Amino acid sequence: MTLVVGVKFRRHGPLNYYSPGAWDPVPGARVVAEIARGLELGEVVMAAADIDAAMLPSPLAEITRLATPEDLEERARLDQRLPEVMRTARELVEERKLPLKIARAEISFDGGRILFDLTAERQTQYQDLAKELATSLRCRVELRQIGSRDEARIQDGYGPCGNRLCCSSWLKEFVPVTIKMAKEQGLPLNPTRLNGMCGKLKCCLQYENEQYVDLKRRLPKVGSQLELEQGAAVITEISLVREQVLVTLTDSGTVLAVPAASLSRARIPTDEGGPPRGRRRGRASGEAGSDVPA
């Protein structure tokens, strides 16, 4: 086991492990540490803890020092340049009529490098733009193309639920979201309702997807026939959230809402010429059965 602290250099950036060395930083402390591009100012977000060496990078770097007031002032001075840097980059893009949008700029701690995040409809190389920006800003420039979800995270905002966007408030990484998740939950396939600010399917569609899939697996399908106390009935609709089904009585046409829990007591009629569709309890593995829970 190795004693390490967790440091982040960007709010939504990855967690980096460092040896505390001679320092004893607590969560919230600002520190200076070495990254791939040189020294950078970061924040301790995880207190010192013992972690298996197999989970750590090799070699494990040490924190260079605790941030001084001068370090914080320098970071603030660099950040004050960002509006001017962004304006310069956007004006150059507009002059060249390039099919891209500058989303964010970051200035390295030593002031010698600027990283621009940009969005474009397709993957493209913009070496000429990087050279022109480097000449105009008199420092090294790097361009990084990001996706629409990352752009929405940068812009921030509030969703139709009234809460701040998940991606910009707490979501650490993006998980694939598919239209099948909306179908499993019985949602109307309306893009204006299913898509978020990024234009992609909302991340929240996958939060409870496993529960919906499990409920759907345990409930009978639409069109299944039941024998209730009131008589023969056919399932016409399933409400996964309420865990109930709507059935229509065959004789009278009356529509009833039946809790899913009570379906275990309902009898499934035997299909003509086929195996019985009764409950699964007591059946051998692989034998056909209904979706009604035991």
C-alpha positions as CSV (number, residue, x, y, z in Angstrom):
1,M,0.0,0.0,0.0
2,T,1.2,3.5,-0.8
3,L,0.2,6.8,0.8
4,V,-1.2,9.2,-1.8
5,V,-3.4,12.3,-2.1
6,G,-5.9,13.0,-5.0
7,V,-5.4,16.2,-7.0
8,K,-7.5,17.8,-9.7
9,F,-6.2,20.5,-12.0
10,R,-9.6,21.1,-13.7
11,R,-13.0,21.0,-12.1
12,H,-14.2,18.2,-14.4
13,G,-10.8,16.8,-15.0
14,P,-9.5,13.4,-14.0
15,L,-8.3,12.6,-10.4
16,N,-4.5,12.4,-10.3
17,Y,-2.6,10.6,-7.5
18,Y,0.5,12.1,-6.0
19,S,2.8,11.2,-3.1
20,P,2.4,13.9,-0.4
21,G,6.2,13.8,0.1
22,A,7.2,16.2,2.9
23,W,3.8,18.0,2.7
24,D,0.6,17.3,4.5
25,P,-2.1,18.8,2.3
26,V,-5.7,18.5,3.3
27,P,-8.8,18.5,1.0
28,G,-9.2,22.0,-0.4
29,A,-5.5,22.9,-0.3
30,R,-3.9,24.3,-3.4
31,V,-0.7,22.7,-4.5
32,V,1.8,22.9,-7.3
33,A,2.6,19.6,-9.0
34,E,4.2,18.3,-12.2
35,I,2.0,17.2,-15.1
36,A,2.9,16.2,-18.6
37,R,3.1,19.8,-19.8
38,G,5.0,21.1,-16.8
39,L,4.1,22.6,-13.4
40,E,0.5,23.3,-12.8
41,L,-1.7,24.6,-10.0
42,G,-4.2,22.1,-8.6
43,E,-6.5,21.4,-5.7
44,V,-6.4,18.5,-3.3
45,V,-9.8,16.8,-3.5
46,M,-8.9,13.5,-1.7
47,A,-7.2,13.3,1.7
48,A,-4.1,11.2,2.1
49,A,-5.0,7.4,2.0
50,D,-3.3,4.1,1.4
51,I,-3.9,2.7,-2.1
52,D,-2.7,-0.5,-3.7
53,A,0.4,0.3,-5.7
54,A,-1.1,-1.6,-8.7
55,M,-3.7,1.1,-9.1
56,L,-1.1,4.0,-9.1
57,P,1.0,5.4,-12.0
58,S,4.6,4.3,-12.2
59,P,6.7,6.2,-11.3
60,L,4.5,8.1,-8.7
61,A,5.3,11.8,-8.7
62,E,5.4,13.9,-5.6
63,I,3.7,17.2,-4.9
64,T,6.2,19.9,-5.7
65,R,5.1,22.3,-3.0
66,L,2.1,23.9,-1.3
67,A,0.8,26.9,-3.3
68,T,2.0,30.2,-2.0
69,P,0.1,33.5,-2.2
70,E,2.3,34.5,-5.1
71,D,1.2,31.3,-7.0
72,L,-2.4,32.1,-6.4
73,E,-1.9,35.7,-7.6
74,E,-0.1,34.4,-10.7
75,R,-3.0,32.1,-11.5
76,A,-5.5,34.9,-11.1
77,R,-3.5,37.1,-13.4
78,L,-3.4,34.4,-16.1
79,D,-7.1,33.8,-15.8
80,Q,-7.8,37.5,-16.3
81,R,-6.2,37.2,-19.7
82,L,-8.7,34.5,-20.8
83,P,-11.5,36.9,-22.1
84,E,-8.9,38.7,-24.4
85,V,-7.5,35.4,-25.6
86,M,-10.9,34.0,-26.4
87,R,-11.9,37.2,-28.3
88,T,-8.7,37.0,-30.3
89,A,-9.3,33.4,-31.3
90,R,-12.9,33.9,-32.2
91,E,-12.2,36.9,-34.3
92,L,-9.6,34.9,-36.2
93,V,-12.0,32.0,-36.7
94,E,-14.6,34.4,-38.0
95,E,-12.2,36.2,-40.4
96,R,-11.1,32.8,-41.9
97,K,-14.7,31.6,-42.0
98,L,-13.7,28.3,-40.4
99,P,-16.5,25.8,-39.6
100,L,-15.7,25.5,-35.9
101,K,-16.4,27.2,-32.6
102,I,-14.0,28.0,-29.8
103,A,-15.5,26.7,-26.5
104,R,-12.8,27.4,-23.9
105,A,-9.2,28.4,-23.4
106,E,-6.8,27.4,-20.7
107,I,-3.4,29.1,-20.0
108,S,-0.7,27.0,-18.5
109,F,0.8,28.0,-15.1
110,D,4.0,29.2,-16.6
111,G,2.1,31.3,-19.2
112,G,3.9,29.8,-22.1
113,R,1.1,27.6,-23.6
114,I,-2.6,28.1,-24.3
115,L,-4.9,25.2,-24.9
116,F,-8.1,25.8,-26.9
117,D,-11.1,23.5,-26.8
118,L,-13.1,23.7,-30.0
119,T,-16.2,22.0,-31.5
120,A,-16.7,21.2,-35.2
121,E,-19.2,19.0,-37.1
122,R,-16.4,16.6,-38.2
123,Q,-12.9,15.6,-37.2
124,T,-10.5,18.1,-38.8
125,Q,-7.0,19.2,-38.4
126,Y,-6.4,23.0,-38.0
127,Q,-2.6,23.4,-38.0
128,D,-2.7,26.7,-39.9
129,L,-5.1,28.1,-37.2
130,A,-2.8,27.0,-34.4
131,K,0.2,28.7,-36.1
132,E,-1.7,32.0,-36.6
133,L,-2.9,32.0,-33.0
134,A,0.6,31.3,-31.8
135,T,1.9,34.2,-33.8
136,S,-0.9,36.5,-32.6
137,L,-0.7,35.5,-28.9
138,R,3.1,35.0,-28.8
139,C,3.0,31.7,-27.1
140,R,2.6,28.0,-27.9
141,V,-0.9,27.1,-28.9
142,E,-2.7,23.7,-28.9
143,L,-6.1,22.9,-30.3
144,R,-8.3,20.1,-29.0
145,Q,-11.5,19.1,-30.6
146,I,-14.3,18.1,-28.1
147,G,-17.8,16.8,-28.5
148,S,-21.2,18.4,-28.0
149,R,-21.6,16.9,-24.5
150,D,-18.3,18.5,-23.4
151,E,-19.4,21.8,-24.8
152,A,-22.6,21.7,-22.8
153,R,-20.6,20.9,-19.7
154,I,-18.5,24.0,-20.3
155,Q,-21.4,26.3,-21.0
156,D,-23.4,25.1,-18.0
157,G,-27.1,25.7,-17.5
158,Y,-30.3,24.2,-16.2
159,G,-32.4,21.3,-17.5
160,P,-36.2,21.0,-17.9
161,C,-36.2,19.4,-14.5
162,G,-35.2,22.7,-12.9
163,N,-31.8,21.5,-11.7
164,R,-28.4,22.4,-12.9
165,L,-27.1,20.2,-15.7
166,C,-25.7,16.9,-14.4
167,C,-22.6,17.1,-16.6
168,S,-21.6,20.5,-15.2
169,S,-22.6,19.9,-11.6
170,W,-21.6,16.3,-10.5
171,L,-21.3,13.9,-13.4
172,K,-17.7,12.7,-13.6
173,E,-17.7,10.9,-16.9
174,F,-20.2,10.3,-19.8
175,V,-21.9,7.0,-20.1
176,P,-23.3,5.8,-23.5
177,V,-27.0,6.6,-23.8
178,T,-29.2,4.8,-26.4
179,I,-32.7,5.2,-27.8
180,K,-33.4,1.7,-26.5
181,M,-33.4,3.1,-22.9
182,A,-36.2,5.5,-23.8
183,K,-38.2,2.6,-25.3
184,E,-37.6,0.5,-22.2
185,Q,-39.1,3.3,-20.1
186,G,-42.1,3.7,-22.4
187,L,-41.2,7.4,-23.2
188,P,-42.5,9.0,-26.4
189,L,-39.8,9.1,-29.0
190,N,-39.8,12.9,-29.3
191,P,-36.4,14.4,-29.8
192,T,-37.4,17.7,-28.2
193,R,-38.2,15.8,-25.0
194,L,-35.4,13.3,-25.0
195,N,-32.5,15.5,-26.1
196,G,-30.6,17.7,-23.7
197,M,-28.8,21.1,-24.3
198,C,-26.0,19.2,-26.1
199,G,-28.5,17.9,-28.8
200,K,-27.8,14.3,-27.6
201,L,-30.0,12.0,-25.6
202,K,-30.2,13.1,-22.0
203,C,-27.7,11.4,-19.6
204,C,-30.5,10.9,-17.1
205,L,-32.1,8.3,-19.3
206,Q,-29.6,5.7,-18.1
207,Y,-29.8,6.4,-14.4
208,E,-32.7,4.1,-13.7
209,N,-32.6,2.0,-16.9
210,E,-31.6,-1.2,-15.0
211,Q,-34.7,-0.9,-12.7
212,Y,-37.0,-0.4,-15.7
213,V,-35.5,-3.4,-17.5
214,D,-35.9,-5.5,-14.4
215,L,-39.5,-4.4,-13.9
216,K,-40.3,-5.0,-17.5
217,R,-38.8,-8.5,-17.2
218,R,-41.1,-9.3,-14.2
219,L,-44.3,-8.0,-15.7
220,P,-46.4,-9.7,-18.3
221,K,-46.5,-8.4,-21.8
222,V,-49.2,-6.4,-23.5
223,G,-51.7,-8.7,-25.1
224,S,-51.3,-11.5,-22.4
225,Q,-54.5,-13.1,-21.2
226,L,-55.4,-13.4,-17.5
227,E,-58.1,-15.1,-15.5
228,L,-59.0,-12.6,-12.7
229,E,-61.7,-12.9,-10.0
230,Q,-63.8,-10.6,-12.2
231,G,-63.4,-12.9,-15.2
232,A,-61.1,-13.3,-18.3
233,A,-59.1,-10.2,-19.2
234,V,-56.5,-9.0,-21.6
235,I,-53.5,-6.7,-20.7
236,T,-53.8,-3.5,-22.7
237,E,-51.2,-1.3,-21.0
238,I,-48.3,-1.5,-18.6
239,S,-47.3,1.2,-16.2
240,L,-43.7,0.5,-15.1
241,V,-43.5,3.5,-12.7
242,R,-46.7,2.5,-10.8
243,E,-45.9,-1.2,-11.2
244,Q,-49.4,-2.0,-12.4
245,V,-51.1,-3.1,-15.5
246,L,-54.3,-2.0,-17.2
247,V,-56.6,-4.9,-18.2
248,T,-59.8,-5.1,-20.2
249,L,-62.4,-7.6,-19.1
250,T,-63.3,-9.8,-22.1
251,D,-67.0,-10.0,-21.3
252,S,-67.9,-6.4,-20.3
253,G,-65.0,-4.4,-21.7
254,T,-64.4,-2.8,-18.3
255,V,-60.9,-1.4,-17.8
256,L,-59.2,-2.2,-14.5
257,A,-55.9,-1.1,-13.0
258,V,-54.3,-4.2,-11.4
259,P,-51.2,-4.0,-9.1
260,A,-48.4,-6.1,-10.4
261,A,-48.0,-7.8,-7.0
262,S,-51.5,-9.3,-7.3
263,L,-50.8,-10.9,-10.7
264,S,-49.0,-13.7,-9.0
265,R,-52.4,-14.9,-7.9
266,A,-53.9,-14.6,-11.4
267,R,-54.2,-17.7,-13.7
268,I,-52.7,-17.5,-17.2
269,P,-54.9,-19.5,-19.6
270,T,-53.2,-22.4,-21.4
271,D,-52.4,-21.7,-25.0
272,E,-54.1,-24.0,-27.4
273,G,-51.7,-26.7,-28.7
274,G,-48.8,-25.3,-26.6
275,P,-47.3,-25.6,-23.1
276,P,-49.1,-24.0,-20.2
277,R,-48.3,-20.3,-19.5
278,G,-48.5,-20.6,-15.8
279,R,-46.1,-19.2,-13.2
280,R,-42.5,-20.1,-13.3
281,R,-42.4,-21.5,-9.7
282,G,-41.5,-25.1,-9.7
283,R,-40.6,-25.3,-13.4
284,A,-37.4,-26.9,-14.6
285,S,-34.7,-24.7,-16.0
286,G,-35.3,-23.9,-19.7
287,E,-39.1,-24.8,-19.6
288,A,-41.3,-22.2,-21.2
289,G,-43.2,-19.9,-18.8
290,S,-44.9,-16.5,-18.6
291,D,-43.4,-13.3,-17.5
292,V,-45.7,-13.2,-14.5
293,P,-43.6,-13.1,-11.3
294,A,-43.8,-16.0,-8.9
